[in-house]
Amino acid sequence: MIDDQRKLPPGWRWVRLGEVCEINHPHPSIKRSDDVPTTFVPMEKVDAVSGTTTGQRLRPFGEIKKSYTCFAVEDKS
């Protein structure tokens, strides 16, 4: 329970944000060495409307492991 003095409309209740949505879902656990070539798609190569990608590149895993959004073929999320 969140201790807050603000009043909510009838039927509403206070919850922690993580109880009602997923925030920055965790990356799948990938076990590989930093020097292993890994497919990487820069965000500017992802079409904002269709989600199609162009311009895949290979990067050492160590360069991208902390700043990527993981997605897979046919990913709709």
PQR file with spaces between the fields and no chain letter, atoms N, CA, C, O and H, PARSE charges and radii, in Angstrom:
ATOM       1  N    MET     1       0.851   -1.191    0.000 -0.4000 1.5000
ATOM       2  CA   MET     1       0.000    0.000    0.000 -0.0000 2.0000
ATOM       3  C    MET     1       0.880    1.231    0.000  0.5500 1.7000
ATOM       4  O    MET     1       1.865    1.306    0.735 -0.5500 1.4000
ATOM       5  N    ILE     2       0.531    2.161   -0.800 -0.4000 1.5000
ATOM       6  CA   ILE     2       1.292    3.397   -0.887 -0.0000 2.0000
ATOM       7  C    ILE     2       0.647    4.414    0.039  0.5500 1.7000
ATOM       8  O    ILE     2      -0.556    4.664   -0.028 -0.5500 1.4000
ATOM       9  H    ILE     2      -0.269    2.100   -1.397  0.4000 1.0000
ATOM      10  N    ASP     3       1.460    4.989    0.896 -0.4000 1.5000
ATOM      11  CA   ASP     3       0.959    5.968    1.857 -0.0000 2.0000
ATOM      12  C    ASP     3       0.939    7.338    1.194  0.5500 1.7000
ATOM      13  O    ASP     3       1.977    7.992    1.086 -0.5500 1.4000
ATOM      14  H    ASP     3       2.438    4.786    0.950  0.4000 1.0000
ATOM      15  N    ASP     4      -0.216    7.769    0.756 -0.4000 1.5000
ATOM      16  CA   ASP     4      -0.347    9.065    0.087 -0.0000 2.0000
ATOM      17  C    ASP     4      -1.660    9.690    0.537  0.5500 1.7000
ATOM      18  O    ASP     4      -2.678    9.005    0.628 -0.5500 1.4000
ATOM      19  H    ASP     4      -1.059    7.238    0.844  0.4000 1.0000
ATOM      20  N    GLN     5      -1.638   10.950    0.810 -0.4000 1.5000
ATOM      21  CA   GLN     5      -2.817   11.630    1.337 -0.0000 2.0000
ATOM      22  C    GLN     5      -3.769   12.136    0.246  0.5500 1.7000
ATOM      23  O    GLN     5      -4.877   12.576    0.551 -0.5500 1.4000
ATOM      24  H    GLN     5      -0.811   11.506    0.736  0.4000 1.0000
ATOM      25  N    ARG     6      -3.346   12.075   -1.022 -0.4000 1.5000
ATOM      26  CA   ARG     6      -4.220   12.562   -2.098 -0.0000 2.0000
ATOM      27  C    ARG     6      -5.423   11.639   -2.260  0.5500 1.7000
ATOM      28  O    ARG     6      -5.314   10.421   -2.119 -0.5500 1.4000
ATOM      29  H    ARG     6      -2.446   11.718   -1.270  0.4000 1.0000
ATOM      30  N    LYS     7      -6.547   12.231   -2.554 -0.4000 1.5000
ATOM      31  CA   LYS     7      -7.787   11.468   -2.728 -0.0000 2.0000
ATOM      32  C    LYS     7      -7.898   10.990   -4.174  0.5500 1.7000
ATOM      33  O    LYS     7      -7.537   11.702   -5.111 -0.5500 1.4000
ATOM      34  H    LYS     7      -6.635   13.220   -2.669  0.4000 1.0000
ATOM      35  N    LEU     8      -8.400    9.781   -4.330 -0.4000 1.5000
ATOM      36  CA   LEU     8      -8.633    9.211   -5.643 -0.0000 2.0000
ATOM      37  C    LEU     8     -10.137    9.096   -5.882  0.5500 1.7000
ATOM      38  O    LEU     8     -10.911    9.024   -4.928 -0.5500 1.4000
ATOM      39  H    LEU     8      -8.693    9.203   -3.569  0.4000 1.0000
ATOM      40  N    PRO     9     -10.552    9.080   -7.134 -0.5600 1.5000
ATOM      41  CA   PRO     9     -11.978    8.874   -7.413  0.2800 2.0000
ATOM      42  C    PRO     9     -12.451    7.532   -6.864  0.5500 1.7000
ATOM      43  O    PRO     9     -11.644    6.622   -6.675 -0.5500 1.4000
ATOM      44  N    PRO    10     -13.738    7.404   -6.611 -0.5600 1.5000
ATOM      45  CA   PRO    10     -14.279    6.135   -6.111  0.2800 2.0000
ATOM      46  C    PRO    10     -13.921    4.988   -7.055  0.5500 1.7000
ATOM      47  O    PRO    10     -14.014    5.118   -8.275 -0.5500 1.4000
ATOM      48  N    GLY    11     -13.510    3.864   -6.467 -0.4000 1.5000
ATOM      49  CA   GLY    11     -13.161    2.683   -7.242 -0.0000 2.0000
ATOM      50  C    GLY    11     -11.705    2.628   -7.678  0.5500 1.7000
ATOM      51  O    GLY    11     -11.250    1.595   -8.169 -0.5500 1.4000
ATOM      52  H    GLY    11     -13.435    3.759   -5.475  0.4000 1.0000
ATOM      53  N    TRP    12     -10.973    3.711   -7.511 -0.4000 1.5000
ATOM      54  CA   TRP    12      -9.554    3.733   -7.869 -0.0000 2.0000
ATOM      55  C    TRP    12      -8.741    3.348   -6.645  0.5500 1.7000
ATOM      56  O    TRP    12      -9.208    3.466   -5.513 -0.5500 1.4000
ATOM      57  H    TRP    12     -11.344    4.550   -7.112  0.4000 1.0000
ATOM      58  N    ARG    13      -7.512    2.882   -6.886 -0.4000 1.5000
ATOM      59  CA   ARG    13      -6.622    2.593   -5.773 -0.0000 2.0000
ATOM      60  C    ARG    13      -5.189    2.855   -6.205  0.5500 1.7000
ATOM      61  O    ARG    13      -4.869    2.814   -7.393 -0.5500 1.4000
ATOM      62  H    ARG    13      -7.133    2.785   -7.806  0.4000 1.0000
ATOM      63  N    TRP    14      -4.338    3.122   -5.237 -0.4000 1.5000
ATOM      64  CA   TRP    14      -2.924    3.354   -5.498 -0.0000 2.0000
ATOM      65  C    TRP    14      -2.223    2.028   -5.738  0.5500 1.7000
ATOM      66  O    TRP    14      -2.454    1.063   -5.009 -0.5500 1.4000
ATOM      67  H    TRP    14      -4.597    3.155   -4.272  0.4000 1.0000
ATOM      68  N    VAL    15      -1.364    1.969   -6.759 -0.4000 1.5000
ATOM      69  CA   VAL    15      -0.528    0.789   -7.020 -0.0000 2.0000
ATOM      70  C    VAL    15       0.845    1.276   -7.461  0.5500 1.7000
ATOM      71  O    VAL    15       1.007    2.426   -7.867 -0.5500 1.4000
ATOM      72  H    VAL    15      -1.176    2.753   -7.351  0.4000 1.0000
ATOM      73  N    ARG    16       1.799    0.416   -7.378 -0.4000 1.5000
ATOM      74  CA   ARG    16       3.123    0.722   -7.917 -0.0000 2.0000
ATOM      75  C    ARG    16       3.064    0.505   -9.424  0.5500 1.7000
ATOM      76  O    ARG    16       2.400   -0.416   -9.898 -0.5500 1.4000
ATOM      77  H    ARG    16       1.667   -0.519   -7.048  0.4000 1.0000
ATOM      78  N    LEU    17       3.751    1.344  -10.166 -0.4000 1.5000
ATOM      79  CA   LEU    17       3.700    1.290  -11.621 -0.0000 2.0000
ATOM      80  C    LEU    17       4.059   -0.097  -12.153  0.5500 1.7000
ATOM      81  O    LEU    17       3.435   -0.572  -13.102 -0.5500 1.4000
ATOM      82  H    LEU    17       4.291    2.092   -9.781  0.4000 1.0000
ATOM      83  N    GLY    18       5.038   -0.738  -11.565 -0.4000 1.5000
ATOM      84  CA   GLY    18       5.447   -2.063  -12.006 -0.0000 2.0000
ATOM      85  C    GLY    18       4.392   -3.143  -11.818  0.5500 1.7000
ATOM      86  O    GLY    18       4.517   -4.232  -12.378 -0.5500 1.4000
ATOM      87  H    GLY    18       5.545   -0.351  -10.794  0.4000 1.0000
ATOM      88  N    GLU    19       3.347   -2.855  -11.032 -0.4000 1.5000
ATOM      89  CA   GLU    19       2.268   -3.815  -10.838 -0.0000 2.0000
ATOM      90  C    GLU    19       1.295   -3.823  -12.014  0.5500 1.7000
ATOM      91  O    GLU    19       0.561   -4.794  -12.197 -0.5500 1.4000
ATOM      92  H    GLU    19       3.245   -1.971  -10.577  0.4000 1.0000
ATOM      93  N    VAL    20       1.277   -2.766  -12.805 -0.4000 1.5000
ATOM      94  CA   VAL    20       0.287   -2.648  -13.881 -0.0000 2.0000
ATOM      95  C    VAL    20       0.903   -2.562  -15.271  0.5500 1.7000
ATOM      96  O    VAL    20       0.175   -2.518  -16.264 -0.5500 1.4000
ATOM      97  H    VAL    20       1.874   -1.977  -12.657  0.4000 1.0000
ATOM      98  N    CYS    21       2.225   -2.538  -15.359 -0.4000 1.5000
ATOM      99  CA   CYS    21       2.869   -2.515  -16.665 -0.0000 2.0000
ATOM     100  C    CYS    21       4.290   -3.041  -16.545  0.5500 1.7000
ATOM     101  O    CYS    21       4.829   -3.188  -15.448 -0.5500 1.4000
ATOM     102  H    CYS    21       2.816   -2.574  -14.553  0.4000 1.0000
ATOM     103  N    GLU    22       4.876   -3.316  -17.686 -0.4000 1.5000
ATOM     104  CA   GLU    22       6.251   -3.788  -17.723 -0.0000 2.0000
ATOM     105  C    GLU    22       7.126   -2.616  -18.150  0.5500 1.7000
ATOM     106  O    GLU    22       6.909   -2.022  -19.206 -0.5500 1.4000
ATOM     107  H    GLU    22       4.439   -3.196  -18.577  0.4000 1.0000
ATOM     108  N    ILE    23       8.099   -2.293  -17.336 -0.4000 1.5000
ATOM     109  CA   ILE    23       8.984   -1.173  -17.625 -0.0000 2.0000
ATOM     110  C    ILE    23      10.337   -1.718  -18.023  0.5500 1.7000
ATOM     111  O    ILE    23      10.967   -2.460  -17.270 -0.5500 1.4000
ATOM     112  H    ILE    23       8.275   -2.776  -16.478  0.4000 1.0000
ATOM     113  N    ASN    24      10.786   -1.341  -19.228 -0.4000 1.5000
ATOM     114  CA   ASN    24      12.094   -1.799  -19.697 -0.0000 2.0000
ATOM     115  C    ASN    24      12.281   -3.287  -19.429  0.5500 1.7000
ATOM     116  O    ASN    24      13.134   -3.700  -18.644 -0.5500 1.4000
ATOM     117  H    ASN    24      10.274   -0.738  -19.840  0.4000 1.0000
ATOM     118  N    HIS    25      11.453   -4.077  -20.110 -0.4000 1.5000
ATOM     119  CA   HIS    25      11.519   -5.516  -19.883 -0.0000 2.0000
ATOM     120  C    HIS    25      12.963   -5.994  -19.974  0.5500 1.7000
ATOM     121  O    HIS    25      13.747   -5.458  -20.757 -0.5500 1.4000
ATOM     122  H    HIS    25      10.761   -3.741  -20.748  0.4000 1.0000
ATOM     123  N    PRO    26      13.313   -6.985  -19.191 -0.5600 1.5000
ATOM     124  CA   PRO    26      14.698   -7.429  -19.157  0.2800 2.0000
ATOM     125  C    PRO    26      15.122   -8.068  -20.475  0.5500 1.7000
ATOM     126  O    PRO    26      14.330   -8.719  -21.155 -0.5500 1.4000
ATOM     127  N    HIS    27      16.369   -7.867  -20.809 -0.4000 1.5000
ATOM     128  CA   HIS    27      16.930   -8.515  -21.988 -0.0000 2.0000
ATOM     129  C    HIS    27      17.034  -10.008  -21.703  0.5500 1.7000
ATOM     130  O    HIS    27      17.243  -10.417  -20.561 -0.5500 1.4000
ATOM     131  H    HIS    27      17.012   -7.337  -20.257  0.4000 1.0000
ATOM     132  N    PRO    28      16.886  -10.813  -22.742 -0.5600 1.5000
ATOM     133  CA   PRO    28      17.136  -12.234  -22.493  0.2800 2.0000
ATOM     134  C    PRO    28      18.592  -12.418  -22.082  0.5500 1.7000
ATOM     135  O    PRO    28      19.462  -11.647  -22.490 -0.5500 1.4000
ATOM     136  N    SER    29      18.844  -13.406  -21.300 -0.4000 1.5000
ATOM     137  CA   SER    29      20.200  -13.652  -20.839 -0.0000 2.0000
ATOM     138  C    SER    29      21.026  -14.209  -21.995  0.5500 1.7000
ATOM     139  O    SER    29      20.781  -15.323  -22.458 -0.5500 1.4000
ATOM     140  H    SER    29      18.138  -14.032  -20.968  0.4000 1.0000
ATOM     141  N    ILE    30      21.986  -13.445  -22.450 -0.4000 1.5000
ATOM     142  CA   ILE    30      22.849  -13.866  -23.552 -0.0000 2.0000
ATOM     143  C    ILE    30      24.238  -14.088  -22.990  0.5500 1.7000
ATOM     144  O    ILE    30      24.865  -13.177  -22.450 -0.5500 1.4000
ATOM     145  H    ILE    30      22.185  -12.540  -22.073  0.4000 1.0000
ATOM     146  N    LYS    31      24.695  -15.295  -23.127 -0.4000 1.5000
ATOM     147  CA   LYS    31      26.033  -15.654  -22.645 -0.0000 2.0000
ATOM     148  C    LYS    31      26.957  -15.755  -23.843  0.5500 1.7000
ATOM     149  O    LYS    31      26.936  -16.755  -24.560 -0.5500 1.4000
ATOM     150  H    LYS    31      24.186  -16.035  -23.565  0.4000 1.0000
ATOM     151  N    ARG    32      27.763  -14.734  -24.067 -0.4000 1.5000
ATOM     152  CA   ARG    32      28.756  -14.799  -25.132 -0.0000 2.0000
ATOM     153  C    ARG    32      29.890  -13.859  -24.794  0.5500 1.7000
ATOM     154  O    ARG    32      29.721  -12.911  -24.027 -0.5500 1.4000
ATOM     155  H    ARG    32      27.780  -13.922  -23.485  0.4000 1.0000
ATOM     156  N    SER    33      31.018  -14.120  -25.357 -0.4000 1.5000
ATOM     157  CA   SER    33      32.202  -13.300  -25.117 -0.0000 2.0000
ATOM     158  C    SER    33      32.058  -11.947  -25.804  0.5500 1.7000
ATOM     159  O    SER    33      31.371  -11.819  -26.817 -0.5500 1.4000
ATOM     160  H    SER    33      31.156  -14.890  -25.980  0.4000 1.0000
ATOM     161  N    ASP    34      32.709  -10.953  -25.243 -0.4000 1.5000
ATOM     162  CA   ASP    34      32.631   -9.603  -25.789 -0.0000 2.0000
ATOM     163  C    ASP    34      33.145   -9.491  -27.217  0.5500 1.7000
ATOM     164  O    ASP    34      32.757   -8.571  -27.937 -0.5500 1.4000
ATOM     165  H    ASP    34      33.267  -11.057  -24.420  0.4000 1.0000
ATOM     166  N    ASP    35      34.004  -10.401  -27.641 -0.4000 1.5000
ATOM     167  CA   ASP    35      34.578  -10.303  -28.980 -0.0000 2.0000
ATOM     168  C    ASP    35      33.787  -11.052  -30.053  0.5500 1.7000
ATOM     169  O    ASP    35      34.169  -11.003  -31.222 -0.5500 1.4000
ATOM     170  H    ASP    35      34.320  -11.149  -27.057  0.4000 1.0000
ATOM     171  N    VAL    36      32.705  -11.741  -29.702 -0.4000 1.5000
ATOM     172  CA   VAL    36      31.921  -12.505  -30.665 -0.0000 2.0000
ATOM     173  C    VAL    36      31.118  -11.558  -31.557  0.5500 1.7000
ATOM     174  O    VAL    36      30.385  -10.712  -31.046 -0.5500 1.4000
ATOM     175  H    VAL    36      32.395  -11.781  -28.752  0.4000 1.0000
ATOM     176  N    PRO    37      31.245  -11.685  -32.897 -0.5600 1.5000
ATOM     177  CA   PRO    37      30.446  -10.848  -33.803  0.2800 2.0000
ATOM     178  C    PRO    37      28.958  -11.115  -33.587  0.5500 1.7000
ATOM     179  O    PRO    37      28.522  -12.264  -33.518 -0.5500 1.4000
ATOM     180  N    THR    38      28.188  -10.029  -33.482 -0.4000 1.5000
ATOM     181  CA   THR    38      26.760  -10.118  -33.181 -0.0000 2.0000
ATOM     182  C    THR    38      26.000   -9.197  -34.124  0.5500 1.7000
ATOM     183  O    THR    38      26.409   -8.058  -34.349 -0.5500 1.4000
ATOM     184  H    THR    38      28.542   -9.096  -33.538  0.4000 1.0000
ATOM     185  N    THR    39      24.898   -9.687  -34.673 -0.4000 1.5000
ATOM     186  CA   THR    39      24.098   -8.871  -35.578 -0.0000 2.0000
ATOM     187  C    THR    39      23.507   -7.691  -34.816  0.5500 1.7000
ATOM     188  O    THR    39      22.985   -7.842  -33.712 -0.5500 1.4000
ATOM     189  H    THR    39      24.565  -10.612  -34.490  0.4000 1.0000
ATOM     190  N    PHE    40      23.600   -6.520  -35.426 -0.4000 1.5000
ATOM     191  CA   PHE    40      23.137   -5.285  -34.813 -0.0000 2.0000
ATOM     192  C    PHE    40      22.431   -4.467  -35.887  0.5500 1.7000
ATOM     193  O    PHE    40      22.927   -4.360  -37.009 -0.5500 1.4000
ATOM     194  H    PHE    40      24.024   -6.397  -36.323  0.4000 1.0000
ATOM     195  N    VAL    41      21.285   -3.893  -35.555 -0.4000 1.5000
ATOM     196  CA   VAL    41      20.563   -3.029  -36.478 -0.0000 2.0000
ATOM     197  C    VAL    41      20.436   -1.658  -35.823  0.5500 1.7000
ATOM     198  O    VAL    41      19.734   -1.523  -34.821 -0.5500 1.4000
ATOM     199  H    VAL    41      20.882   -3.981  -34.644  0.4000 1.0000
ATOM     200  N    PRO    42      21.102   -0.635  -36.370 -0.5600 1.5000
ATOM     201  CA   PRO    42      20.964    0.710  -35.805  0.2800 2.0000
ATOM     202  C    PRO    42      19.509    1.184  -35.908  0.5500 1.7000
ATOM     203  O    PRO    42      18.820    0.858  -36.874 -0.5500 1.4000
ATOM     204  N    MET    43      19.047    1.939  -34.933 -0.4000 1.5000
ATOM     205  CA   MET    43      17.653    2.392  -34.918 -0.0000 2.0000
ATOM     206  C    MET    43      17.264    3.147  -36.183  0.5500 1.7000
ATOM     207  O    MET    43      16.115    3.056  -36.614 -0.5500 1.4000
ATOM     208  H    MET    43      19.607    2.205  -34.148  0.4000 1.0000
ATOM     209  N    GLU    44      18.175    3.879  -36.780 -0.4000 1.5000
ATOM     210  CA   GLU    44      17.830    4.612  -38.004 -0.0000 2.0000
ATOM     211  C    GLU    44      17.571    3.675  -39.187  0.5500 1.7000
ATOM     212  O    GLU    44      17.097    4.111  -40.236 -0.5500 1.4000
ATOM     213  H    GLU    44      19.109    3.953  -36.430  0.4000 1.0000
ATOM     214  N    LYS    45      17.879    2.405  -39.018 -0.4000 1.5000
ATOM     215  CA   LYS    45      17.627    1.412  -40.067 -0.0000 2.0000
ATOM     216  C    LYS    45      16.347    0.620  -39.812  0.5500 1.7000
ATOM     217  O    LYS    45      16.088   -0.368  -40.499 -0.5500 1.4000
ATOM     218  H    LYS    45      18.264    2.051  -38.166  0.4000 1.0000
ATOM     219  N    VAL    46      15.532    1.048  -38.821 -0.4000 1.5000
ATOM     220  CA   VAL    46      14.245    0.424  -38.535 -0.0000 2.0000
ATOM     221  C    VAL    46      13.159    1.400  -38.940  0.5500 1.7000
ATOM     222  O    VAL    46      13.088    2.508  -38.408 -0.5500 1.4000
ATOM     223  H    VAL    46      15.743    1.851  -38.263  0.4000 1.0000
ATOM     224  N    ASP    47      12.304    0.996  -39.886 -0.4000 1.5000
ATOM     225  CA   ASP    47      11.232    1.860  -40.352 -0.0000 2.0000
ATOM     226  C    ASP    47      10.212    2.064  -39.234  0.5500 1.7000
ATOM     227  O    ASP    47       9.725    1.097  -38.648 -0.5500 1.4000
ATOM     228  H    ASP    47      12.362    0.096  -40.319  0.4000 1.0000
ATOM     229  N    ALA    48       9.893    3.314  -38.943 -0.4000 1.5000
ATOM     230  CA   ALA    48       9.007    3.645  -37.827 -0.0000 2.0000
ATOM     231  C    ALA    48       7.576    3.166  -38.036  0.5500 1.7000
ATOM     232  O    ALA    48       6.861    2.937  -37.060 -0.5500 1.4000
ATOM     233  H    ALA    48      10.288    4.099  -39.419  0.4000 1.0000
ATOM     234  N    VAL    49       7.146    3.012  -39.270 -0.4000 1.5000
ATOM     235  CA   VAL    49       5.774    2.601  -39.542 -0.0000 2.0000
ATOM     236  C    VAL    49       5.664    1.088  -39.702  0.5500 1.7000
ATOM     237  O    VAL    49       4.846    0.449  -39.041 -0.5500 1.4000
ATOM     238  H    VAL    49       7.727    3.198  -40.062  0.4000 1.0000
ATOM     239  N    SER    50       6.474    0.525  -40.565 -0.4000 1.5000
ATOM     240  CA   SER    50       6.341   -0.902  -40.876 -0.0000 2.0000
ATOM     241  C    SER    50       7.165   -1.798  -39.960  0.5500 1.7000
ATOM     242  O    SER    50       6.852   -2.979  -39.807 -0.5500 1.4000
ATOM     243  H    SER    50       7.139    1.045  -41.102  0.4000 1.0000
ATOM     244  N    GLY    51       8.215   -1.252  -39.349 -0.4000 1.5000
ATOM     245  CA   GLY    51       9.090   -2.050  -38.501 -0.0000 2.0000
ATOM     246  C    GLY    51      10.102   -2.859  -39.281  0.5500 1.7000
ATOM     247  O    GLY    51      10.872   -3.620  -38.695 -0.5500 1.4000
ATOM     248  H    GLY    51       8.469   -0.292  -39.473  0.4000 1.0000
ATOM     249  N    THR    52      10.114   -2.705  -40.594 -0.4000 1.5000
ATOM     250  CA   THR    52      11.094   -3.440  -41.386 -0.0000 2.0000
ATOM     251  C    THR    52      12.482   -2.872  -41.135  0.5500 1.7000
ATOM     252  O    THR    52      12.649   -1.706  -40.778 -0.5500 1.4000
ATOM     253  H    THR    52       9.489   -2.086  -41.071  0.4000 1.0000
ATOM     254  N    THR    53      13.462   -3.728  -41.333 -0.4000 1.5000
ATOM     255  CA   THR    53      14.837   -3.313  -41.069 -0.0000 2.0000
ATOM     256  C    THR    53      15.692   -3.451  -42.322  0.5500 1.7000
ATOM     257  O    THR    53      15.444   -4.303  -43.175 -0.5500 1.4000
ATOM     258  H    THR    53      13.327   -4.676  -41.623  0.4000 1.0000
ATOM     259  N    THR    54      16.685   -2.608  -42.410 -0.4000 1.5000
ATOM     260  CA   THR    54      17.687   -2.684  -43.458 -0.0000 2.0000
ATOM     261  C    THR    54      19.025   -2.377  -42.819  0.5500 1.7000
ATOM     262  O    THR    54      19.080   -1.745  -41.764 -0.5500 1.4000
ATOM     263  H    THR    54      16.886   -1.916  -41.716  0.4000 1.0000
ATOM     264  N    GLY    55      20.084   -2.809  -43.433 -0.4000 1.5000
ATOM     265  CA   GLY    55      21.400   -2.408  -42.957 -0.0000 2.0000
ATOM     266  C    GLY    55      21.888   -3.104  -41.713  0.5500 1.7000
ATOM     267  O    GLY    55      22.467   -2.465  -40.834 -0.5500 1.4000
ATOM     268  H    GLY    55      20.039   -3.322  -44.290  0.4000 1.0000
ATOM     269  N    GLN    56      21.666   -4.411  -41.619 -0.4000 1.5000
ATOM     270  CA   GLN    56      22.231   -5.139  -40.482 -0.0000 2.0000
ATOM     271  C    GLN    56      23.746   -5.016  -40.510  0.5500 1.7000
ATOM     272  O    GLN    56      24.365   -4.979  -41.574 -0.5500 1.4000
ATOM     273  H    GLN    56      21.196   -4.929  -42.333  0.4000 1.0000
ATOM     274  N    ARG    57      24.322   -4.954  -39.337 -0.4000 1.5000
ATOM     275  CA   ARG    57      25.773   -4.875  -39.207 -0.0000 2.0000
ATOM     276  C    ARG    57      26.235   -5.880  -38.171  0.5500 1.7000
ATOM     277  O    ARG    57      25.462   -6.307  -37.314 -0.5500 1.4000
ATOM     278  H    ARG    57      23.820   -4.984  -38.473  0.4000 1.0000
ATOM     279  N    LEU    58      27.487   -6.248  -38.258 -0.4000 1.5000
ATOM     280  CA   LEU    58      28.089   -7.081  -37.224 -0.0000 2.0000
ATOM     281  C    LEU    58      28.937   -6.193  -36.341  0.5500 1.7000
ATOM     282  O    LEU    58      29.732   -5.383  -36.819 -0.5500 1.4000
ATOM     283  H    LEU    58      28.115   -5.901  -38.954  0.4000 1.0000
ATOM     284  N    ARG    59      28.753   -6.361  -35.040 -0.4000 1.5000
ATOM     285  CA   ARG    59      29.530   -5.623  -34.052 -0.0000 2.0000
ATOM     286  C    ARG    59      29.998   -6.617  -32.996  0.5500 1.7000
ATOM     287  O    ARG    59      29.314   -7.606  -32.733 -0.5500 1.4000
ATOM     288  H    ARG    59      28.108   -7.019  -34.651  0.4000 1.0000
ATOM     289  N    PRO    60      31.143   -6.367  -32.395 -0.5600 1.5000
ATOM     290  CA   PRO    60      31.525   -7.208  -31.258  0.2800 2.0000
ATOM     291  C    PRO    60      30.470   -7.064  -30.158  0.5500 1.7000
ATOM     292  O    PRO    60      30.020   -5.956  -29.868 -0.5500 1.4000
ATOM     293  N    PHE    61      30.085   -8.167  -29.556 -0.4000 1.5000
ATOM     294  CA   PHE    61      29.040   -8.150  -28.537 -0.0000 2.0000
ATOM     295  C    PHE    61      29.341   -7.136  -27.434  0.5500 1.7000
ATOM     296  O    PHE    61      28.425   -6.492  -26.922 -0.5500 1.4000
ATOM     297  H    PHE    61      30.451   -9.068  -29.791  0.4000 1.0000
ATOM     298  N    GLY    62      30.598   -6.989  -27.069 -0.4000 1.5000
ATOM     299  CA   GLY    62      30.977   -6.053  -26.012 -0.0000 2.0000
ATOM     300  C    GLY    62      30.606   -4.613  -26.312  0.5500 1.7000
ATOM     301  O    GLY    62      30.413   -3.826  -25.385 -0.5500 1.4000
ATOM     302  H    GLY    62      31.342   -7.512  -27.485  0.4000 1.0000
ATOM     303  N    GLU    63      30.499   -4.240  -27.607 -0.4000 1.5000
ATOM     304  CA   GLU    63      30.133   -2.876  -27.989 -0.0000 2.0000
ATOM     305  C    GLU    63      28.643   -2.603  -27.847  0.5500 1.7000
ATOM     306  O    GLU    63      28.242   -1.453  -27.673 -0.5500 1.4000
ATOM     307  H    GLU    63      30.656   -4.880  -28.360  0.4000 1.0000
ATOM     308  N    ILE    64      27.825   -3.632  -27.918 -0.4000 1.5000
ATOM     309  CA   ILE    64      26.378   -3.415  -27.946 -0.0000 2.0000
ATOM     310  C    ILE    64      25.614   -3.996  -26.771  0.5500 1.7000
ATOM     311  O    ILE    64      24.421   -3.724  -26.629 -0.5500 1.4000
ATOM     312  H    ILE    64      28.151   -4.567  -28.060  0.4000 1.0000
ATOM     313  N    LYS    65      26.251   -4.778  -25.934 -0.4000 1.5000
ATOM     314  CA   LYS    65      25.511   -5.536  -24.928 -0.0000 2.0000
ATOM     315  C    LYS    65      24.758   -4.696  -23.902  0.5500 1.7000
ATOM     316  O    LYS    65      23.797   -5.184  -23.308 -0.5500 1.4000
ATOM     317  H    LYS    65      27.220   -4.998  -26.049  0.4000 1.0000
ATOM     318  N    LYS    66      25.158   -3.469  -23.680 -0.4000 1.5000
ATOM     319  CA   LYS    66      24.483   -2.659  -22.651 -0.0000 2.0000
ATOM     320  C    LYS    66      23.548   -1.608  -23.224  0.5500 1.7000
ATOM     321  O    LYS    66      22.857   -0.926  -22.468 -0.5500 1.4000
ATOM     322  H    LYS    66      25.938   -3.072  -24.163  0.4000 1.0000
ATOM     323  N    SER    67      23.511   -1.461  -24.537 -0.4000 1.5000
ATOM     324  CA   SER    67      22.715   -0.367  -25.093 -0.0000 2.0000
ATOM     325  C    SER    67      21.892   -0.815  -26.290  0.5500 1.7000
ATOM     326  O    SER    67      21.824   -0.114  -27.300 -0.5500 1.4000
ATOM     327  H    SER    67      24.073   -2.015  -25.151  0.4000 1.0000
ATOM     328  N    TYR    68      21.273   -1.972  -26.180 -0.4000 1.5000
ATOM     329  CA   TYR    68      20.486   -2.451  -27.295 -0.0000 2.0000
ATOM     330  C    TYR    68      19.071   -2.774  -26.861  0.5500 1.7000
ATOM     331  O    TYR    68      18.788   -2.954  -25.676 -0.5500 1.4000
ATOM     332  H    TYR    68      21.328   -2.542  -25.360  0.4000 1.0000
ATOM     333  N    THR    69      18.190   -2.844  -27.842 -0.4000 1.5000
ATOM     334  CA   THR    69      16.858   -3.362  -27.637 -0.0000 2.0000
ATOM     335  C    THR    69      16.808   -4.685  -28.368  0.5500 1.7000
ATOM     336  O    THR    69      16.985   -4.740  -29.585 -0.5500 1.4000
ATOM     337  H    THR    69      18.420   -2.698  -28.804  0.4000 1.0000
ATOM     338  N    CYS    70      16.573   -5.721  -27.646 -0.4000 1.5000
ATOM     339  CA   CYS    70      16.575   -7.050  -28.227 -0.0000 2.0000
ATOM     340  C    CYS    70      15.275   -7.283  -28.977  0.5500 1.7000
ATOM     341  O    CYS    70      14.194   -7.021  -28.450 -0.5500 1.4000
ATOM     342  H    CYS    70      16.429   -5.677  -26.658  0.4000 1.0000
ATOM     343  N    PHE    71      15.377   -7.775  -30.206 -0.4000 1.5000
ATOM     344  CA   PHE    71      14.185   -8.207  -30.926 -0.0000 2.0000
ATOM     345  C    PHE    71      14.563   -9.381  -31.799  0.5500 1.7000
ATOM     346  O    PHE    71      15.741   -9.636  -32.047 -0.5500 1.4000
ATOM     347  H    PHE    71      16.255   -7.987  -30.635  0.4000 1.0000
ATOM     348  N    ALA    72      13.546  -10.098  -32.263 -0.4000 1.5000
ATOM     349  CA   ALA    72      13.756  -11.295  -33.057 -0.0000 2.0000
ATOM     350  C    ALA    72      12.883  -11.245  -34.292  0.5500 1.7000
ATOM     351  O    ALA    72      11.982  -10.413  -34.394 -0.5500 1.4000
ATOM     352  H    ALA    72      12.588   -9.890  -32.061  0.4000 1.0000
ATOM     353  N    VAL    73      13.149  -12.129  -35.219 -0.4000 1.5000
ATOM     354  CA   VAL    73      12.339  -12.230  -36.423 -0.0000 2.0000
ATOM     355  C    VAL    73      10.872  -12.407  -36.032  0.5500 1.7000
ATOM     356  O    VAL    73      10.549  -13.211  -35.158 -0.5500 1.4000
ATOM     357  H    VAL    73      13.881  -12.805  -35.136  0.4000 1.0000
ATOM     358  N    GLU    74       9.990  -11.654  -36.683 -0.4000 1.5000
ATOM     359  CA   GLU    74       8.554  -11.688  -36.416 -0.0000 2.0000
ATOM     360  C    GLU    74       8.163  -11.120  -35.061  0.5500 1.7000
ATOM     361  O    GLU    74       7.038  -11.337  -34.612 -0.5500 1.4000
ATOM     362  H    GLU    74      10.252  -11.001  -37.393  0.4000 1.0000
ATOM     363  N    ASP    75       9.050  -10.407  -34.405 -0.4000 1.5000
ATOM     364  CA   ASP    75       8.737   -9.782  -33.118 -0.0000 2.0000
ATOM     365  C    ASP    75       7.716   -8.682  -33.345  0.5500 1.7000
ATOM     366  O    ASP    75       7.892   -7.848  -34.233 -0.5500 1.4000
ATOM     367  H    ASP    75       9.964  -10.230  -34.770  0.4000 1.0000
ATOM     368  N    LYS    76       6.664   -8.669  -32.564 -0.4000 1.5000
ATOM     369  CA   LYS    76       5.593   -7.683  -32.711 -0.0000 2.0000
ATOM     370  C    LYS    76       5.539   -6.699  -31.552  0.5500 1.7000
ATOM     371  O    LYS    76       4.696   -5.803  -31.549 -0.5500 1.4000
ATOM     372  H    LYS    76       6.521   -9.346  -31.842  0.4000 1.0000
ATOM     373  N    SER    77       6.426   -6.847  -30.563 -0.4000 1.5000
ATOM     374  CA   SER    77       6.333   -5.985  -29.388 -0.0000 2.0000
ATOM     375  C    SER    77       7.085   -4.700  -29.537  0.5500 1.7000
ATOM     376  O    SER    77       7.091   -3.878  -28.621 -0.5500 1.4000
ATOM     377  H    SER    77       7.111   -7.575  -30.566  0.4000 1.0000
